[in-house]
Amino acid sequence: PEPEPEPEPEPLPPEPEEPIQPSAETALPDEARGGVMAALKDKQKLVPLVVMGVVGLVFLVLLIAVVAGA
């Protein structure tokens, strides 16, 4: 049973493909636009960005409300 976990790392070759994509993005003159376009293409990466933005704005509004009330 112990040698069985060793073959599990073999399905990892798809990971080296991922660093190739960021290198292609860094080749673009506008790195920010490349990141935005990549995020728009990949909805899974866009969701955490939207969630963090909403949470940040809510925190900011609550902070301002507390400071204004104090």
Biopython code that builds the backbone (N, CA, C, O; Angstrom):
import numpy as np
from Bio.PDB.StructureBuilder import StructureBuilder

atoms = [
    (1, "PRO", "N", (0.825, -1.219, 0.000)),
    (1, "PRO", "CA", (0.000, 0.000, 0.000)),
    (1, "PRO", "C", (0.854, 1.262, 0.000)),
    (1, "PRO", "O", (0.419, 2.292, -0.515)),
    (2, "GLU", "N", (2.065, 1.207, 0.568)),
    (2, "GLU", "CA", (2.898, 2.415, 0.638)),
    (2, "GLU", "C", (3.351, 2.901, -0.737)),
    (2, "GLU", "O", (3.350, 4.109, -0.973)),
    (3, "PRO", "N", (3.743, 2.000, -1.666)),
    (3, "PRO", "CA", (4.180, 2.504, -2.989)),
    (3, "PRO", "C", (3.054, 3.153, -3.790)),
    (3, "PRO", "O", (3.334, 3.868, -4.752)),
    (4, "GLU", "N", (1.792, 2.928, -3.425)),
    (4, "GLU", "CA", (0.683, 3.505, -4.185)),
    (4, "GLU", "C", (0.666, 5.038, -4.155)),
    (4, "GLU", "O", (0.380, 5.643, -5.188)),
    (5, "PRO", "N", (0.958, 5.700, -3.018)),
    (5, "PRO", "CA", (0.969, 7.170, -3.036)),
    (5, "PRO", "C", (2.044, 7.752, -3.954)),
    (5, "PRO", "O", (1.908, 8.890, -4.403)),
    (6, "GLU", "N", (3.097, 7.006, -4.239)),
    (6, "GLU", "CA", (4.158, 7.543, -5.093)),
    (6, "GLU", "C", (3.676, 7.810, -6.518)),
    (6, "GLU", "O", (4.049, 8.833, -7.091)),
    (7, "PRO", "N", (2.859, 6.929, -7.119)),
    (7, "PRO", "CA", (2.370, 7.236, -8.473)),
    (7, "PRO", "C", (1.434, 8.442, -8.528)),
    (7, "PRO", "O", (1.205, 8.975, -9.613)),
    (8, "GLU", "N", (0.888, 8.889, -7.404)),
    (8, "GLU", "CA", (-0.024, 10.032, -7.411)),
    (8, "GLU", "C", (0.639, 11.312, -7.930)),
    (8, "GLU", "O", (-0.006, 12.057, -8.668)),
    (9, "PRO", "N", (1.898, 11.600, -7.579)),
    (9, "PRO", "CA", (2.527, 12.814, -8.133)),
    (9, "PRO", "C", (2.710, 12.770, -9.645)),
    (9, "PRO", "O", (2.984, 13.806, -10.251)),
    (10, "GLU", "N", (2.568, 11.603, -10.276)),
    (10, "GLU", "CA", (2.744, 11.513, -11.721)),
    (10, "GLU", "C", (1.722, 12.346, -12.498)),
    (10, "GLU", "O", (2.080, 12.891, -13.543)),
    (11, "PRO", "N", (0.468, 12.474, -12.045)),
    (11, "PRO", "CA", (-0.474, 13.329, -12.790)),
    (11, "PRO", "C", (-0.165, 14.822, -12.690)),
    (11, "PRO", "O", (-0.964, 15.628, -13.166)),
    (12, "LEU", "N", (0.945, 15.220, -12.100)),
    (12, "LEU", "CA", (1.291, 16.628, -11.933)),
    (12, "LEU", "C", (1.824, 17.312, -13.196)),
    (12, "LEU", "O", (1.902, 18.541, -13.191)),
    (13, "PRO", "N", (2.192, 16.623, -14.267)),
    (13, "PRO", "CA", (2.713, 17.337, -15.441)),
    (13, "PRO", "C", (1.848, 18.477, -15.953)),
    (13, "PRO", "O", (2.404, 19.393, -16.558)),
    (14, "PRO", "N", (0.533, 18.498, -15.761)),
    (14, "PRO", "CA", (-0.216, 19.698, -16.185)),
    (14, "PRO", "C", (0.226, 20.972, -15.480)),
    (14, "PRO", "O", (0.035, 22.060, -16.024)),
    (15, "GLU", "N", (0.812, 20.877, -14.287)),
    (15, "GLU", "CA", (1.234, 22.077, -13.565)),
    (15, "GLU", "C", (2.326, 22.860, -14.302)),
    (15, "GLU", "O", (2.259, 24.088, -14.343)),
    (16, "PRO", "N", (3.323, 22.193, -14.884)),
    (16, "PRO", "CA", (4.332, 22.984, -15.613)),
    (16, "PRO", "C", (3.729, 23.805, -16.745)),
    (16, "PRO", "O", (4.340, 24.779, -17.185)),
    (17, "GLU", "N", (2.555, 23.439, -17.222)),
    (17, "GLU", "CA", (1.922, 24.231, -18.275)),
    (17, "GLU", "C", (1.457, 25.576, -17.740)),
    (17, "GLU", "O", (1.430, 26.556, -18.484)),
    (18, "GLU", "N", (1.089, 25.643, -16.463)),
    (18, "GLU", "CA", (0.588, 26.880, -15.882)),
    (18, "GLU", "C", (1.639, 27.996, -15.874)),
    (18, "GLU", "O", (1.309, 29.127, -16.230)),
    (19, "PRO", "N", (2.899, 27.722, -15.481)),
    (19, "PRO", "CA", (3.895, 28.809, -15.522)),
    (19, "PRO", "C", (4.122, 29.349, -16.927)),
    (19, "PRO", "O", (4.579, 30.482, -17.084)),
    (20, "ILE", "N", (3.814, 28.566, -17.940)),
    (20, "ILE", "CA", (3.997, 29.042, -19.307)),
    (20, "ILE", "C", (3.013, 30.177, -19.596)),
    (20, "ILE", "O", (3.363, 31.134, -20.287)),
    (21, "GLN", "N", (1.796, 30.082, -19.079)),
    (21, "GLN", "CA", (0.794, 31.111, -19.325)),
    (21, "GLN", "C", (1.191, 32.455, -18.709)),
    (21, "GLN", "O", (1.096, 33.474, -19.394)),
    (22, "PRO", "N", (1.638, 32.504, -17.426)),
    (22, "PRO", "CA", (2.065, 33.797, -16.884)),
    (22, "PRO", "C", (3.238, 34.388, -17.658)),
    (22, "PRO", "O", (3.324, 35.607, -17.805)),
    (23, "SER", "N", (4.150, 33.541, -18.160)),
    (23, "SER", "CA", (5.267, 34.077, -18.922)),
    (23, "SER", "C", (4.747, 34.733, -20.198)),
    (23, "SER", "O", (5.292, 35.740, -20.650)),
    (24, "ALA", "N", (3.694, 34.162, -20.777)),
    (24, "ALA", "CA", (3.091, 34.759, -21.962)),
    (24, "ALA", "C", (2.423, 36.085, -21.592)),
    (24, "ALA", "O", (2.447, 37.036, -22.374)),
    (25, "GLU", "N", (1.827, 36.145, -20.401)),
    (25, "GLU", "CA", (1.180, 37.379, -19.974)),
    (25, "GLU", "C", (2.218, 38.465, -19.700)),
    (25, "GLU", "O", (1.991, 39.630, -20.024)),
    (26, "THR", "N", (3.349, 38.097, -19.109)),
    (26, "THR", "CA", (4.381, 39.084, -18.818)),
    (26, "THR", "C", (5.009, 39.595, -20.110)),
    (26, "THR", "O", (5.602, 40.673, -20.118)),
    (27, "ALA", "N", (4.889, 38.842, -21.199)),
    (27, "ALA", "CA", (5.426, 39.281, -22.476)),
    (27, "ALA", "C", (4.594, 40.439, -23.034)),
    (27, "ALA", "O", (5.066, 41.185, -23.892)),
    (28, "LEU", "N", (3.374, 40.587, -22.555)),
    (28, "LEU", "CA", (2.523, 41.676, -23.023)),
    (28, "LEU", "C", (3.050, 43.012, -22.502)),
    (28, "LEU", "O", (3.567, 43.067, -21.386)),
    (29, "PRO", "N", (2.934, 44.088, -23.279)),
    (29, "PRO", "CA", (3.418, 45.394, -22.818)),
    (29, "PRO", "C", (2.650, 45.905, -21.608)),
    (29, "PRO", "O", (3.236, 46.508, -20.710)),
    (30, "ASP", "N", (1.336, 45.666, -21.577)),
    (30, "ASP", "CA", (0.519, 46.100, -20.440)),
    (30, "ASP", "C", (0.221, 44.894, -19.568)),
    (30, "ASP", "O", (-0.691, 44.119, -19.858)),
    (31, "GLU", "N", (0.997, 44.736, -18.489)),
    (31, "GLU", "CA", (0.815, 43.571, -17.629)),
    (31, "GLU", "C", (-0.537, 43.626, -16.928)),
    (31, "GLU", "O", (-1.170, 42.590, -16.725)),
    (32, "ALA", "N", (-0.988, 44.829, -16.556)),
    (32, "ALA", "CA", (-2.263, 44.945, -15.850)),
    (32, "ALA", "C", (-3.407, 44.502, -16.759)),
    (32, "ALA", "O", (-4.297, 43.770, -16.325)),
    (33, "ARG", "N", (-3.385, 44.937, -18.000)),
    (33, "ARG", "CA", (-4.456, 44.547, -18.920)),
    (33, "ARG", "C", (-4.425, 43.052, -19.165)),
    (33, "ARG", "O", (-5.479, 42.424, -19.275)),
    (34, "GLY", "N", (-3.234, 42.465, -19.252)),
    (34, "GLY", "CA", (-3.117, 41.024, -19.445)),
    (34, "GLY", "C", (-3.722, 40.286, -18.269)),
    (34, "GLY", "O", (-4.401, 39.276, -18.454)),
    (35, "GLY", "N", (-3.482, 40.779, -17.051)),
    (35, "GLY", "CA", (-4.043, 40.135, -15.866)),
    (35, "GLY", "C", (-5.548, 40.248, -15.838)),
    (35, "GLY", "O", (-6.240, 39.303, -15.459)),
    (36, "VAL", "N", (-6.062, 41.406, -16.240)),
    (36, "VAL", "CA", (-7.513, 41.599, -16.256)),
    (36, "VAL", "C", (-8.148, 40.694, -17.298)),
    (36, "VAL", "O", (-9.175, 40.067, -17.036)),
    (37, "MET", "N", (-7.551, 40.624, -18.465)),
    (37, "MET", "CA", (-8.108, 39.772, -19.516)),
    (37, "MET", "C", (-8.070, 38.313, -19.098)),
    (37, "MET", "O", (-9.010, 37.566, -19.368)),
    (38, "ALA", "N", (-6.987, 37.899, -18.439)),
    (38, "ALA", "CA", (-6.891, 36.517, -17.970)),
    (38, "ALA", "C", (-7.958, 36.249, -16.922)),
    (38, "ALA", "O", (-8.552, 35.171, -16.901)),
    (39, "ALA", "N", (-8.206, 37.224, -16.051)),
    (39, "ALA", "CA", (-9.227, 37.051, -15.014)),
    (39, "ALA", "C", (-10.615, 36.994, -15.648)),
    (39, "ALA", "O", (-11.470, 36.228, -15.203)),
    (40, "LEU", "N", (-10.840, 37.797, -16.677)),
    (40, "LEU", "CA", (-12.147, 37.776, -17.330)),
    (40, "LEU", "C", (-12.366, 36.465, -18.071)),
    (40, "LEU", "O", (-13.492, 35.974, -18.147)),
    (41, "LYS", "N", (-11.292, 35.894, -18.619)),
    (41, "LYS", "CA", (-11.421, 34.623, -19.322)),
    (41, "LYS", "C", (-11.672, 33.489, -18.342)),
    (41, "LYS", "O", (-12.411, 32.553, -18.650)),
    (42, "ASP", "N", (-11.063, 33.564, -17.163)),
    (42, "ASP", "CA", (-11.215, 32.503, -16.169)),
    (42, "ASP", "C", (-12.155, 32.989, -15.077)),
    (42, "ASP", "O", (-11.746, 33.743, -14.195)),
    (43, "LYS", "N", (-13.406, 32.563, -15.131)),
    (43, "LYS", "CA", (-14.412, 33.029, -14.178)),
    (43, "LYS", "C", (-14.070, 32.601, -12.760)),
    (43, "LYS", "O", (-14.425, 33.298, -11.809)),
    (44, "GLN", "N", (-13.390, 31.475, -12.593)),
    (44, "GLN", "CA", (-13.051, 31.000, -11.251)),
    (44, "GLN", "C", (-12.092, 31.962, -10.567)),
    (44, "GLN", "O", (-12.124, 32.097, -9.343)),
    (45, "LYS", "N", (-11.247, 32.628, -11.328)),
    (45, "LYS", "CA", (-10.332, 33.598, -10.727)),
    (45, "LYS", "C", (-11.033, 34.938, -10.504)),
    (45, "LYS", "O", (-10.626, 35.717, -9.642)),
    (46, "LEU", "N", (-12.072, 35.204, -11.270)),
    (46, "LEU", "CA", (-12.774, 36.485, -11.166)),
    (46, "LEU", "C", (-13.659, 36.536, -9.928)),
    (46, "LEU", "O", (-13.816, 37.594, -9.319)),
    (47, "VAL", "N", (-14.238, 35.397, -9.552)),
    (47, "VAL", "CA", (-15.149, 35.363, -8.402)),
    (47, "VAL", "C", (-14.453, 35.808, -7.117)),
    (47, "VAL", "O", (-14.996, 36.666, -6.422)),
    (48, "PRO", "N", (-13.277, 35.270, -6.761)),
    (48, "PRO", "CA", (-12.620, 35.737, -5.524)),
    (48, "PRO", "C", (-12.284, 37.223, -5.565)),
    (48, "PRO", "O", (-12.340, 37.893, -4.534)),
    (49, "LEU", "N", (-11.939, 37.746, -6.733)),
    (49, "LEU", "CA", (-11.641, 39.175, -6.834)),
    (49, "LEU", "C", (-12.881, 40.005, -6.537)),
    (49, "LEU", "O", (-12.799, 41.006, -5.826)),
    (50, "VAL", "N", (-14.020, 39.603, -7.069)),
    (50, "VAL", "CA", (-15.266, 40.333, -6.825)),
    (50, "VAL", "C", (-15.646, 40.237, -5.355)),
    (50, "VAL", "O", (-16.050, 41.227, -4.746)),
    (51, "VAL", "N", (-15.514, 39.037, -4.787)),
    (51, "VAL", "CA", (-15.867, 38.847, -3.374)),
    (51, "VAL", "C", (-14.979, 39.713, -2.491)),
    (51, "VAL", "O", (-15.469, 40.369, -1.573)),
    (52, "MET", "N", (-13.673, 39.719, -2.763)),
    (52, "MET", "CA", (-12.763, 40.539, -1.953)),
    (52, "MET", "C", (-13.086, 42.024, -2.110)),
    (52, "MET", "O", (-13.003, 42.785, -1.146)),
    (53, "GLY", "N", (-13.451, 42.434, -3.319)),
    (53, "GLY", "CA", (-13.801, 43.831, -3.532)),
    (53, "GLY", "C", (-15.044, 44.233, -2.755)),
    (53, "GLY", "O", (-15.082, 45.298, -2.139)),
    (54, "VAL", "N", (-16.058, 43.379, -2.786)),
    (54, "VAL", "CA", (-17.298, 43.678, -2.058)),
    (54, "VAL", "C", (-17.038, 43.707, -0.562)),
    (54, "VAL", "O", (-17.507, 44.609, 0.133)),
    (55, "VAL", "N", (-16.292, 42.728, -0.060)),
    (55, "VAL", "CA", (-15.985, 42.688, 1.375)),
    (55, "VAL", "C", (-15.193, 43.927, 1.773)),
    (55, "VAL", "O", (-15.436, 44.509, 2.830)),
    (56, "GLY", "N", (-14.241, 44.333, 0.926)),
    (56, "GLY", "CA", (-13.449, 45.520, 1.220)),
    (56, "GLY", "C", (-14.300, 46.780, 1.264)),
    (56, "GLY", "O", (-14.135, 47.618, 2.151)),
    (57, "LEU", "N", (-15.208, 46.911, 0.308)),
    (57, "LEU", "CA", (-16.075, 48.093, 0.296)),
    (57, "LEU", "C", (-17.003, 48.115, 1.508)),
    (57, "LEU", "O", (-17.218, 49.171, 2.103)),
    (58, "VAL", "N", (-17.550, 46.965, 1.875)),
    (58, "VAL", "CA", (-18.426, 46.902, 3.050)),
    (58, "VAL", "C", (-17.642, 47.278, 4.299)),
    (58, "VAL", "O", (-18.132, 48.028, 5.144)),
    (59, "PHE", "N", (-16.422, 46.755, 4.416)),
    (59, "PHE", "CA", (-15.584, 47.086, 5.570)),
    (59, "PHE", "C", (-15.305, 48.585, 5.615)),
    (59, "PHE", "O", (-15.350, 49.202, 6.679)),
    (60, "LEU", "N", (-15.017, 49.164, 4.452)),
    (60, "LEU", "CA", (-14.725, 50.593, 4.383)),
    (60, "LEU", "C", (-15.941, 51.419, 4.800)),
    (60, "LEU", "O", (-15.811, 52.387, 5.550)),
    (61, "VAL", "N", (-17.118, 51.038, 4.315)),
    (61, "VAL", "CA", (-18.346, 51.765, 4.670)),
    (61, "VAL", "C", (-18.613, 51.655, 6.164)),
    (61, "VAL", "O", (-18.949, 52.649, 6.808)),
    (62, "LEU", "N", (-18.468, 50.453, 6.721)),
    (62, "LEU", "CA", (-18.695, 50.278, 8.157)),
    (62, "LEU", "C", (-17.681, 51.080, 8.969)),
    (62, "LEU", "O", (-18.031, 51.662, 9.996)),
    (63, "LEU", "N", (-16.438, 51.114, 8.519)),
    (63, "LEU", "CA", (-15.408, 51.870, 9.230)),
    (63, "LEU", "C", (-15.747, 53.359, 9.221)),
    (63, "LEU", "O", (-15.625, 54.032, 10.244)),
    (64, "ILE", "N", (-16.171, 53.867, 8.076)),
    (64, "ILE", "CA", (-16.546, 55.281, 7.984)),
    (64, "ILE", "C", (-17.753, 55.569, 8.873)),
    (64, "ILE", "O", (-17.812, 56.610, 9.528)),
    (65, "ALA", "N", (-18.716, 54.645, 8.895)),
    (65, "ALA", "CA", (-19.903, 54.837, 9.731)),
    (65, "ALA", "C", (-19.526, 54.877, 11.205)),
    (65, "ALA", "O", (-20.066, 55.686, 11.959)),
    (66, "VAL", "N", (-18.614, 54.020, 11.620)),
    (66, "VAL", "CA", (-18.188, 53.994, 13.030)),
    (66, "VAL", "C", (-17.446, 55.280, 13.374)),
    (66, "VAL", "O", (-17.680, 55.868, 14.430)),
    (67, "VAL", "N", (-16.557, 55.718, 12.493)),
    (67, "VAL", "CA", (-15.788, 56.935, 12.755)),
    (67, "VAL", "C", (-16.723, 58.151, 12.773)),
    (67, "VAL", "O", (-16.559, 59.045, 13.604)),
    (68, "ALA", "N", (-17.684, 58.188, 11.875)),
    (68, "ALA", "CA", (-18.616, 59.318, 11.828)),
    (68, "ALA", "C", (-19.524, 59.328, 13.054)),
    (68, "ALA", "O", (-19.904, 60.392, 13.540)),
    (69, "GLY", "N", (-19.868, 58.149, 13.549)),
    (69, "GLY", "CA", (-20.734, 58.079, 14.716)),
    (69, "GLY", "C", (-19.996, 58.369, 16.009)),
    (69, "GLY", "O", (-20.613, 58.752, 17.003)),
    (70, "ALA", "N", (-18.679, 58.191, 16.007)),
    (70, "ALA", "CA", (-17.916, 58.357, 17.253)),
    (70, "ALA", "C", (-17.649, 59.796, 17.577)),
    (70, "ALA", "O", (-17.019, 60.094, 18.592)),
]
sb = StructureBuilder()
sb.init_structure("model")
sb.init_model(0)
sb.init_chain("A")
sb.init_seg("    ")
for serial, (resi, resn, name, xyz) in enumerate(atoms, 1):
    if name == "N":
        sb.init_residue(resn, " ", resi, " ")
    sb.init_atom(name, np.array(xyz, "f"), 0.0, 1.0, " ", f" {name:<3s}", serial, name[0])
structure = sb.get_structure()
